[in-house]
Amino acid sequence: MVMTPEVVERGRRMLATGATRQQVADVIGVGVKTIYKYLPAT
């Protein structure tokens, strides 16, 4: 999966509604490390 701006925004919305980064990674089809790269913990 290519992390296009749309995919990153989808992940951001999922996190905002309470999903974990692991859940976001599973749905998008990437690893958790990739999620942290594009959506770092604050």
N, CA, C and O atoms as CSV, one atom per row, in Angstrom:
chain,resi,resn,atom,element,x,y,z
A,1,MET,N,N,0.854,-1.190,0.000
A,1,MET,CA,C,0.000,0.000,0.000
A,1,MET,C,C,0.887,1.237,0.000
A,1,MET,O,O,1.812,1.355,0.805
A,2,VAL,N,N,0.598,2.140,-0.897
A,2,VAL,CA,C,1.319,3.405,-0.955
A,2,VAL,C,C,0.623,4.387,-0.021
A,2,VAL,O,O,-0.601,4.515,-0.036
A,3,MET,N,N,1.409,5.069,0.779
A,3,MET,CA,C,0.849,6.009,1.749
A,3,MET,C,C,0.603,7.358,1.080
A,3,MET,O,O,1.360,8.310,1.266
A,4,THR,N,N,-0.464,7.416,0.302
A,4,THR,CA,C,-0.856,8.664,-0.347
A,4,THR,C,C,-1.456,9.592,0.709
A,4,THR,O,O,-1.802,9.139,1.800
A,5,PRO,N,N,-1.582,10.874,0.401
A,5,PRO,CA,C,-2.214,11.784,1.368
A,5,PRO,C,C,-3.608,11.317,1.788
A,5,PRO,O,O,-4.014,11.521,2.932
A,6,GLU,N,N,-4.334,10.696,0.869
A,6,GLU,CA,C,-5.678,10.214,1.201
A,6,GLU,C,C,-5.613,9.069,2.212
A,6,GLU,O,O,-6.426,9.001,3.134
A,7,VAL,N,N,-4.646,8.177,2.034
A,7,VAL,CA,C,-4.496,7.047,2.956
A,7,VAL,C,C,-4.074,7.556,4.330
A,7,VAL,O,O,-4.570,7.080,5.352
A,8,VAL,N,N,-3.161,8.522,4.356
A,8,VAL,CA,C,-2.718,9.094,5.631
A,8,VAL,C,C,-3.899,9.757,6.335
A,8,VAL,O,O,-4.063,9.608,7.546
A,9,GLU,N,N,-4.712,10.479,5.591
A,9,GLU,CA,C,-5.881,11.138,6.185
A,9,GLU,C,C,-6.867,10.110,6.720
A,9,GLU,O,O,-7.462,10.312,7.778
A,10,ARG,N,N,-7.041,9.018,6.001
A,10,ARG,CA,C,-7.921,7.943,6.483
A,10,ARG,C,C,-7.414,7.406,7.821
A,10,ARG,O,O,-8.192,7.192,8.751
A,11,GLY,N,N,-6.111,7.194,7.904
A,11,GLY,CA,C,-5.521,6.735,9.157
A,11,GLY,C,C,-5.720,7.737,10.277
A,11,GLY,O,O,-6.015,7.366,11.413
A,12,ARG,N,N,-5.558,9.010,9.946
A,12,ARG,CA,C,-5.749,10.069,10.946
A,12,ARG,C,C,-7.188,10.063,11.469
A,12,ARG,O,O,-7.421,10.212,12.668
A,13,ARG,N,N,-8.143,9.890,10.561
A,13,ARG,CA,C,-9.556,9.848,10.978
A,13,ARG,C,C,-9.827,8.636,11.853
A,13,ARG,O,O,-10.560,8.729,12.838
A,14,MET,N,N,-9.239,7.495,11.497
A,14,MET,CA,C,-9.432,6.281,12.303
A,14,MET,C,C,-8.890,6.486,13.717
A,14,MET,O,O,-9.536,6.102,14.691
A,15,LEU,N,N,-7.708,7.091,13.830
A,15,LEU,CA,C,-7.136,7.350,15.152
A,15,LEU,C,C,-8.025,8.305,15.947
A,15,LEU,O,O,-8.198,8.141,17.155
A,16,ALA,N,N,-8.586,9.302,15.264
A,16,ALA,CA,C,-9.435,10.284,15.938
A,16,ALA,C,C,-10.701,9.648,16.501
A,16,ALA,O,O,-11.265,10.138,17.479
A,17,THR,N,N,-11.144,8.556,15.880
A,17,THR,CA,C,-12.364,7.901,16.365
A,17,THR,C,C,-12.073,6.777,17.344
A,17,THR,O,O,-12.973,6.030,17.728
A,18,GLY,N,N,-10.794,6.657,17.754
A,18,GLY,CA,C,-10.473,5.714,18.815
A,18,GLY,C,C,-9.767,4.440,18.406
A,18,GLY,O,O,-9.516,3.585,19.255
A,19,ALA,N,N,-9.434,4.281,17.128
A,19,ALA,CA,C,-8.716,3.077,16.700
A,19,ALA,C,C,-7.274,3.138,17.197
A,19,ALA,O,O,-6.714,4.221,17.365
A,20,THR,N,N,-6.686,1.986,17.429
A,20,THR,CA,C,-5.271,1.939,17.795
A,20,THR,C,C,-4.431,1.989,16.525
A,20,THR,O,O,-4.937,1.763,15.426
A,21,ARG,N,N,-3.158,2.285,16.682
A,21,ARG,CA,C,-2.276,2.293,15.514
A,21,ARG,C,C,-2.172,0.900,14.909
A,21,ARG,O,O,-2.032,0.764,13.693
A,22,GLN,N,N,-2.239,-0.133,15.739
A,22,GLN,CA,C,-2.210,-1.508,15.223
A,22,GLN,C,C,-3.437,-1.764,14.348
A,22,GLN,O,O,-3.323,-2.363,13.279
A,23,GLN,N,N,-4.609,-1.313,14.799
A,23,GLN,CA,C,-5.833,-1.496,14.014
A,23,GLN,C,C,-5.747,-0.736,12.697
A,23,GLN,O,O,-6.141,-1.253,11.652
A,24,VAL,N,N,-5.237,0.481,12.745
A,24,VAL,CA,C,-5.080,1.274,11.523
A,24,VAL,C,C,-4.147,0.552,10.554
A,24,VAL,O,O,-4.435,0.456,9.361
A,25,ALA,N,N,-3.032,0.047,11.070
A,25,ALA,CA,C,-2.071,-0.671,10.228
A,25,ALA,C,C,-2.711,-1.890,9.581
A,25,ALA,O,O,-2.505,-2.147,8.395
A,26,ASP,N,N,-3.487,-2.641,10.354
A,26,ASP,CA,C,-4.141,-3.841,9.824
A,26,ASP,C,C,-5.126,-3.489,8.709
A,26,ASP,O,O,-5.165,-4.162,7.678
A,27,VAL,N,N,-5.914,-2.445,8.913
A,27,VAL,CA,C,-6.929,-2.064,7.922
A,27,VAL,C,C,-6.268,-1.536,6.645
A,27,VAL,O,O,-6.679,-1.889,5.539
A,28,ILE,N,N,-5.251,-0.694,6.799
A,28,ILE,CA,C,-4.601,-0.099,5.635
A,28,ILE,C,C,-3.712,-1.116,4.925
A,28,ILE,O,O,-3.527,-1.048,3.710
A,29,GLY,N,N,-3.170,-2.049,5.681
A,29,GLY,CA,C,-2.332,-3.078,5.076
A,29,GLY,C,C,-0.850,-2.762,5.120
A,29,GLY,O,O,-0.095,-3.159,4.233
A,30,VAL,N,N,-0.436,-2.047,6.155
A,30,VAL,CA,C,0.980,-1.731,6.343
A,30,VAL,C,C,1.387,-2.126,7.754
A,30,VAL,O,O,0.551,-2.546,8.555
A,31,GLY,N,N,2.667,-1.991,8.054
A,31,GLY,CA,C,3.156,-2.293,9.387
A,31,GLY,C,C,2.936,-1.128,10.340
A,31,GLY,O,O,2.720,0.009,9.920
A,32,VAL,N,N,2.996,-1.433,11.626
A,32,VAL,CA,C,2.821,-0.394,12.641
A,32,VAL,C,C,3.929,0.660,12.524
A,32,VAL,O,O,3.678,1.843,12.751
A,33,LYS,N,N,5.145,0.245,12.173
A,33,LYS,CA,C,6.243,1.208,12.012
A,33,LYS,C,C,5.903,2.252,10.953
A,33,LYS,O,O,6.238,3.428,11.099
A,34,THR,N,N,5.240,1.818,9.894
A,34,THR,CA,C,4.848,2.750,8.836
A,34,THR,C,C,3.822,3.743,9.356
A,34,THR,O,O,3.877,4.927,9.026
A,35,ILE,N,N,2.885,3.266,10.166
A,35,ILE,CA,C,1.886,4.166,10.753
A,35,ILE,C,C,2.573,5.216,11.617
A,35,ILE,O,O,2.241,6.399,11.528
A,36,TYR,N,N,3.530,4.802,12.455
A,36,TYR,CA,C,4.245,5.763,13.297
A,36,TYR,C,C,5.064,6.745,12.463
A,36,TYR,O,O,5.245,7.894,12.864
A,37,LYS,N,N,5.559,6.305,11.312
A,37,LYS,CA,C,6.330,7.197,10.440
A,37,LYS,C,C,5.452,8.331,9.915
A,37,LYS,O,O,5.865,9.491,9.898
A,38,TYR,N,N,4.246,7.988,9.490
A,38,TYR,CA,C,3.356,8.988,8.900
A,38,TYR,C,C,2.434,9.653,9.915
A,38,TYR,O,O,1.995,10.784,9.708
A,39,LEU,N,N,2.139,8.960,11.008
A,39,LEU,CA,C,1.261,9.498,12.052
A,39,LEU,C,C,1.957,9.326,13.399
A,39,LEU,O,O,1.557,8.480,14.199
A,40,PRO,N,N,3.001,10.127,13.657
A,40,PRO,CA,C,3.771,9.933,14.886
A,40,PRO,C,C,2.939,10.203,16.137
A,40,PRO,O,O,1.995,10.993,16.120
A,41,ALA,N,N,3.313,9.532,17.210
A,41,ALA,CA,C,2.655,9.756,18.496
A,41,ALA,C,C,3.026,11.154,18.983
A,41,ALA,O,O,4.156,11.609,18.803
A,42,THR,N,N,2.068,11.818,19.593
A,42,THR,CA,C,2.338,13.181,20.069
A,42,THR,C,C,2.451,13.216,21.568
A,42,THR,O,O,2.676,14.279,22.146
